[in-house]
Amino acid sequence: MKLTGVELRRVRMPLVAPFRTSFGVETTRDVLLLRAVTDEAEGWGECVALTDPLYSSEYVDGAADVLRRYLVPALAAHERLDANMVAPALHRFKGHRMAKAALEMAVLDAELRAAGRPLARELGAVRERVPCGVSVGIMGSVGELLDAVDGYLDAGYVRIKLKIQPGWDVEPVRAVRERFGDDVLLQVDANTAYTLANARHLARLDPFGLLLIEQPLDEEDVLGHAELARTLATPICLDESITSAKAAADAIRLGACSIVNIKPGRVGGYLEARRVHDVCAAHGVPVWAGGMLETGLGRAANVALAALPGFTLPGDTSASDRYYRTDITPPFVLEDGHLPVPTAPGLGVEPLPDALAAVTTGTDWLPL
């Protein structure tokens, strides 16, 4: 394909309820979307960077800037382009994996639409639907948490993930276990909120039979995670620390984790995410699909990824109404705790023009 232009589009998506984690509270998602226009088809990408550099060093204004000034012009230098060329073409620019992932996603969507191939088949999916978990933010009270979990279980979610931080960990987990029993698939996510000095305290979570504890320590403290893994009975899962297939291989070799959360934006794109999956599968390490409060575009791609064989744990591929009253694509609706894998070419979904226009706050056309 020949890339002829890229549109950067900012949309503002109000959340159905505030979402609180150990690094902050979100009430609205400021999302950067990309539309890659080629001589054969158009494709959409979604950048998962947050408004502020709290989850990672990336943030949405910075992503828009690096795309505009460096990444998109770098692709323009190539007469013919396909998705496998994107990462090598951008390699000389350090970091900015979420921005790179969004651009690769848009090119990949365009390429697959032109060829009539669905993303799921391209990645190697083996399922027609995927089981869905839900991420439950930090609440104002245990009672409020129990009500939220009750609602999600009634909706059919097959796994519950609780966000935790110091002062909100053992008691909420105990309350959920006592209220809903040991049969509920339950895990926790610390988003780097603890240090190795908290190991004895974190061990108090062991009696509750959790699937895993996700990213308890700083993203750079891989050795600390390895030491913590030798202390806890609860399996350690890494999220923020896994930035590439190599990072995953190193963490597994060091014994820093026995489970991996794969987020395509965090590792630089869906093609690298597939490589992370392959590395983990080769080591017998189960993986699951993380989420970054994506719109229907990112959700479609995540569901396709979650249909690969190594994704043996329910992911954060929740239904659209978990976060948004109105999505920019036809909504993903939970059916018996699962979401269907899109089968149309490319991502398998497209923005609804009126819904997209209603939340758009600005566009920037980059001709090539």
C-alpha positions in Angstrom: 0.0 0.0 0.0 1.0 3.6 -0.3 0.2 5.8 2.7 -1.4 9.0 1.5 -2.3 10.7 4.8 -3.1 10.2 8.4 -5.9 11.9 10.5 -5.3 12.5 14.2 -8.7 12.7 15.9 -9.3 13.5 19.6 -12.5 12.3 21.2 -13.8 12.9 24.7 -15.6 9.9 26.2 -17.4 10.3 29.5 -17.2 7.2 31.7 -20.4 5.7 33.2 -18.8 6.0 36.6 -15.4 7.3 38.0 -12.7 4.6 37.7 -10.1 4.8 40.5 -6.8 3.0 40.6 -3.7 3.4 42.8 -2.4 6.1 40.4 -5.5 8.3 40.1 -9.2 8.7 39.2 -10.6 8.9 35.7 -14.0 10.3 34.9 -13.5 11.0 31.2 -11.3 9.4 28.6 -9.5 11.8 26.2 -8.7 9.4 23.4 -6.5 9.8 20.4 -7.7 8.0 17.3 -5.8 7.6 14.0 -7.3 7.1 10.5 -4.7 5.9 8.0 -5.6 6.6 4.4 -3.9 4.5 1.7 -4.3 4.1 -2.0 -6.2 0.8 -1.3 -8.2 1.3 1.9 -8.6 3.2 5.2 -7.8 1.9 8.6 -8.3 2.9 12.2 -6.0 2.9 15.2 -6.5 3.8 18.8 -3.8 5.2 21.1 -4.3 4.0 24.7 -2.1 6.6 26.4 -3.8 8.4 29.3 -4.2 12.1 29.7 -1.4 12.2 32.3 1.8 10.2 32.5 0.7 8.1 35.5 0.3 4.6 34.2 3.3 5.0 32.0 5.6 7.7 30.8 3.4 8.3 27.8 0.4 10.7 27.7 -2.0 11.6 25.0 -0.7 15.1 24.1 2.9 13.7 23.9 1.6 10.8 21.7 -0.1 13.2 19.3 3.1 15.3 19.1 5.5 12.5 18.4 3.1 11.1 15.8 2.8 14.4 14.1 6.5 15.4 14.2 8.3 12.0 13.8 6.4 8.8 13.4 4.0 9.6 10.6 6.7 11.4 8.5 9.0 8.4 8.9 6.3 6.2 7.3 5.8 8.7 4.5 9.4 8.0 3.3 8.3 4.5 2.3 6.9 4.1 -1.2 5.1 0.9 -0.4 4.1 -0.1 3.1 2.6 -3.0 5.1 2.1 -3.5 8.8 5.2 -5.6 9.3 7.3 -2.7 8.1 6.0 -0.2 10.7 8.0 -1.3 13.7 11.3 -1.4 11.8 10.6 1.9 10.2 10.0 3.5 13.6 12.7 1.7 15.5 15.2 4.5 15.6 12.8 6.6 17.7 13.2 5.6 21.3 10.1 4.6 23.4 6.6 5.9 22.5 5.3 2.4 22.2 1.6 3.4 22.6 1.9 6.0 19.8 3.7 3.4 17.6 1.1 0.8 18.4 -1.7 3.1 17.3 0.0 3.8 14.0 0.7 0.2 13.3 -2.9 -0.7 14.2 -4.3 1.8 11.7 -1.9 0.5 8.9 -2.8 -3.1 9.8 -6.5 -2.4 9.7 -6.2 -0.8 6.3 -4.0 -3.6 4.9 -6.4 -6.3 6.1 -9.5 -4.4 4.9 -7.9 -4.1 1.4 -7.2 -7.9 1.5 -10.6 -8.9 2.9 -8.9 -10.6 5.9 -10.1 -10.3 9.6 -7.6 -9.4 12.3 -8.4 -12.4 14.4 -7.5 -14.8 11.6 -4.3 -12.8 10.8 -3.1 -13.1 14.4 -3.9 -16.8 14.7 -7.2 -16.9 16.6 -8.7 -20.3 17.5 -11.9 -19.1 19.2 -15.1 -17.6 18.0 -15.8 -15.9 21.3 -13.7 -15.0 24.4 -14.6 -15.1 28.1 -14.7 -11.7 29.8 -13.6 -10.5 33.1 -14.2 -7.0 34.6 -11.9 -4.6 36.4 -13.4 -3.0 39.5 -11.9 0.2 40.7 -11.1 1.3 44.2 -14.4 2.4 45.9 -15.3 4.7 48.7 -16.5 1.9 50.9 -16.6 -1.9 51.1 -20.4 -1.8 50.8 -20.1 0.1 47.6 -17.6 -2.4 46.3 -19.8 -5.4 47.1 -22.7 -3.8 45.3 -20.6 -3.2 42.2 -19.3 -6.8 42.2 -22.8 -8.1 42.7 -23.9 -6.2 39.6 -21.0 -7.5 37.5 -21.6 -11.1 38.5 -25.3 -10.6 37.7 -24.3 -9.3 34.3 -22.4 -12.5 33.6 -18.8 -11.6 34.0 -16.8 -14.7 34.6 -13.9 -13.1 36.5 -13.6 -10.2 38.9 -10.4 -8.1 39.2 -10.1 -5.7 42.2 -7.8 -2.7 42.0 -5.8 -2.5 45.3 -3.4 -0.1 47.0 -2.0 0.2 50.6 -5.0 0.6 52.9 -7.4 -1.0 50.4 -6.3 -4.6 49.9 -6.9 -7.4 52.4 -10.2 -6.2 53.8 -11.9 -5.6 50.4 -10.7 -9.0 49.2 -11.9 -10.7 52.4 -15.3 -9.0 52.0 -15.7 -10.2 48.4 -14.8 -13.7 49.3 -17.1 -13.9 52.3 -20.0 -12.4 50.3 -19.6 -14.3 47.0 -17.7 -17.5 47.9 -14.6 -19.3 46.8 -15.9 -20.3 43.4 -15.7 -16.7 42.0 -12.6 -16.3 39.9 -10.9 -13.4 41.7 -7.6 -11.5 41.2 -6.1 -8.2 42.3 -4.2 -5.4 40.5 -1.8 -3.1 42.4 -0.5 -1.0 39.5 3.0 -0.8 41.1 1.6 0.5 44.4 3.8 -1.6 46.8 7.5 -2.2 47.5 9.3 -5.3 48.5 9.1 -4.2 52.1 5.3 -4.9 51.9 5.9 -8.6 51.2 4.7 -9.8 54.5 1.6 -7.7 54.2 0.9 -9.0 50.6 1.2 -12.5 51.9 -2.0 -11.9 53.9 -3.8 -12.2 50.5 -2.6 -15.8 50.0 -5.5 -17.5 52.0 -8.1 -16.1 49.6 -7.2 -18.3 46.6 -6.6 -15.5 44.2 -5.8 -16.3 40.5 -3.0 -13.8 40.7 -1.7 -10.5 42.0 -0.9 -8.1 39.1 2.2 -5.8 39.1 2.6 -5.3 42.9 6.0 -3.5 42.5 7.5 -0.8 40.3 7.7 -1.7 36.6 11.5 -1.6 36.7 11.8 -3.9 39.7 11.9 -7.2 37.9 14.3 -8.7 40.4 12.1 -7.5 43.3 9.2 -9.4 41.7 11.3 -12.5 41.4 12.1 -12.3 45.2 8.4 -11.6 46.0 7.3 -14.6 43.9 9.4 -16.8 46.1 7.6 -15.4 49.2 4.0 -15.5 48.1 1.8 -18.4 47.3 -0.4 -16.2 45.1 1.0 -16.2 41.5 2.7 -13.0 40.3 1.4 -11.5 37.0 3.4 -8.7 35.3 1.8 -5.9 33.4 3.7 -2.6 33.3 7.0 -4.5 33.3 6.3 -6.3 30.1 7.2 -3.9 27.3 8.3 -6.4 24.6 8.7 -10.1 23.9 12.3 -9.8 25.1 11.1 -8.3 28.4 8.6 -11.1 28.8 11.3 -13.8 28.1 13.7 -12.1 30.6 11.0 -11.9 33.3 10.0 -15.5 32.9 13.7 -16.6 33.0 14.3 -14.7 36.2 11.2 -16.2 37.9 9.6 -12.7 38.2 6.2 -13.9 37.0 4.2 -17.0 36.2 1.4 -15.2 34.3 1.6 -12.3 31.9 -1.0 -9.6 31.1 -0.6 -8.5 27.4 -1.6 -5.0 26.4 -0.8 -4.3 22.8 -0.3 -0.5 23.3 2.2 -1.2 26.1 4.4 -3.5 24.0 4.2 -1.4 20.7 1.4 -3.0 18.8 -0.6 -6.1 18.0 2.2 -7.8 16.1 4.6 -7.5 19.0 1.7 -8.6 21.3 1.5 -11.8 19.3 5.2 -12.3 19.8 4.8 -11.9 23.5 2.0 -14.5 23.4 4.3 -16.9 21.5 7.2 -16.5 24.0 4.9 -17.1 26.9 3.3 -20.1 25.2 6.8 -21.6 24.5 7.5 -21.3 28.3 4.1 -22.7 29.4 3.1 -19.3 30.9 -0.6 -18.4 30.6 -1.5 -14.9 29.3 -4.6 -12.8 29.3 -5.7 -9.6 27.5 -5.4 -6.4 29.5 -7.5 -3.3 28.8 -7.0 0.4 28.8 -10.7 1.6 28.7 -10.7 1.4 24.9 -13.4 2.5 22.6 -15.0 -0.1 20.4 -12.1 0.1 18.0 -9.5 -1.0 20.5 -11.9 -3.4 22.1 -12.5 -5.2 18.7 -8.7 -5.6 18.3 -8.3 -6.8 21.9 -11.0 -9.4 21.5 -9.3 -10.7 18.4 -6.0 -11.0 20.2 -7.7 -12.7 23.2 -8.9 -15.5 20.8 -5.3 -16.8 20.4 -4.6 -20.2 22.0 -2.3 -19.0 24.8 -5.0 -16.7 26.3 -6.3 -19.2 28.8 -7.4 -16.7 31.5 -10.4 -14.3 31.1 -9.2 -10.8 30.2 -10.3 -7.3 30.8 -12.2 -7.3 27.4 -15.4 -6.1 29.0 -18.6 -5.1 27.2 -18.9 -1.5 25.9 -21.4 -0.5 28.6 -18.8 -1.3 31.4 -17.3 2.1 30.6 -19.4 4.0 28.1 -23.1 4.7 27.8 -22.6 5.3 24.0 -19.6 3.8 22.2 -18.3 5.1 18.8 -18.8 1.7 17.2 -21.7 -0.7 17.5 -21.5 -1.8 21.1 -19.9 -5.1 22.3 -22.6 -6.8 24.3 -21.9 -9.6 26.8 -23.5 -12.9 26.0 -23.2 -15.7 28.6 -20.1 -14.1 30.0 -18.4 -13.9 26.5 -17.9 -11.5 23.6 -17.9 -12.6 20.0 -14.7 -12.3 18.0 -15.3 -9.9 15.0 -15.2 -11.7 11.7 -15.4 -8.8 9.1 -12.2 -7.6 7.4 -9.7 -5.7 9.5 -10.8 -4.8 13.0 -14.2 -5.9 12.0 -15.9 -2.7 13.2 -16.0 0.9 12.1 -16.9 4.1 13.8 -20.5 5.2 13.6 -20.3 8.6 11.9 -22.9 10.4 14.2 -21.5 8.9 17.4 -18.0 9.7 16.4 -18.9 13.3 15.5 -20.7 13.8 18.8 -17.6 13.1 20.9 -14.9 14.6 18.6 -13.0 17.6 20.0 -10.6 18.1 17.2 -9.0 16.7 14.1 -5.6 17.2 12.4 -5.0 16.0 8.9 -1.4 15.1 8.0 -1.1 14.9 4.2 1.9 12.9 2.9 
